[in-house]
Each structure stands twice: as C-alpha cells, then as structure tokens.
Amino acid sequence: MSRIEDLEERIAHLIRTVDDLSDIVRAQGAQIDRLTYRTGMLMEREAEREADSGTQIPLADQRPPHW
C-alpha cells in the first residue's frame, strides 16, 4: 500500500469517528434539553404544591434546621 493510500484510509477512519461522535453529542444535547425541561416542570409542580399547602415560606426558601 502506498503512503498516500495509507493516509487516505486513515483520514476516512477519522472522518467516520468524527461523524459518530457528532451524532453522539447531538443525541446527548437532545437528552439534556428533555431533562432540563422535565426538571423545570417538576420544580414548578413542587412550588405549586408548597403554595397549596398553606405554608408562608416555600420549603425551598426556608433555612435548614442546622442554621
């Protein structure tokens, strides 16, 4: 195999690796977006639940007992 062919083969493998990694990063970004949305929804739901419970200060804003 000539040097040029060897380099072309290595470049093809590198391109494939970059494409695979790009797909993984894209999928992880979508998953992070979904998890961020769900976390926000859970925080809103919990805030509404705390507001409905009648406590004056939301639990998230109260100081821990050891303070």
N, C-alpha and C positions, 0 to 999 in steps of 0.2 A: 504494500500500500504506500502510495506516495505521501509526502509530507502534507501537501495541500488536501488530499483526500482525508487524511487523519484529522486535520484542522476542521474541515467541513463537517465531519462526523461529530467531533467534539462540540462544535457550535450548534449543531442540530439537537444534541442532547441537552445543551444548556438552554436553548430556546424552549424545549419541551418542559424542562424543570421550571423555568420562569413562568410559563403558561399555567402549569399545575399549581404553583404557589400563588399566582394571581387569582385563580379560581378559589383556592382555599381562603385567601384573605377576603375576597368578595363575600363568600358564604359566612365567614366569621363576622363581617360587618353587618350583614343582614340579621344574624343571630343577636348581635349586640343591640341593634335597633329594636328588635322584638322584646328582648329582655328589659331594655330601658323603658319601653312603653308599658310593659306589664308591671314593672316596679312602680312607675308613676301611678298607674291605676290602683295598685294595692295601697300606696300611700294616701291617695285621695279617699279610698274606701275606709281606711283606718281613721283618717281625720274626720270623716263624716260620722263614723261610729262613735268616736270620742265626743264629738259635738252633740250627738243624740243622747249620750249617757248622762248629760247634765253637769259634768264637772266644769268648773270655771276655767281651769288652765288645762289645755290639751296635754295628755300624757307625754308627748314628745318634747314639750317645752318645760316640763317640771324638772326640778333638780333631783338628782339621785339622792337616796336617803343618807348616803355617807358624806354629803356635803354639809 
